[in-house]
Amino acid sequence: MIFTPDLVAELEILARYDLSTIGEGIKVHKTAEPSVIAATQRLFDKGLISLGDGGYLTSLGLGVAEHVQALITIMKRE
């Protein structure tokens, strides 16, 4: 399977970012689902976000999030 549960969780985190303002980040709380916490840490480890518990998109992360959100928009078309 190409889309593993871990990959889907990471994509879902990237989809949560508001791309209309780069000054707005996200915060993943310690009470979040373990899969969400782990996905957020993996995005940080990959250099896509600024903190292990969310933060802001890096310049690389911004590009990836733009692609993720464009893909979602395209796939939702009927």
Sequence and secondary structure as in RCSB ss.txt:
>XXXX:A:sequence
MIFTPDLVAELEILARYDLSTIGEGIKVHKTAEPSVIAATQRLFDKGLISLGDGGYLTSLGLGVAEHVQALITIM
KRE
>XXXX:A:secstr
  S HHHHHHHHHHHTS TT TT  EE  TTS HHHHHHHHHHHHTTSEEETTEEEE HHHHHHHHHHHHHHHHH
H  
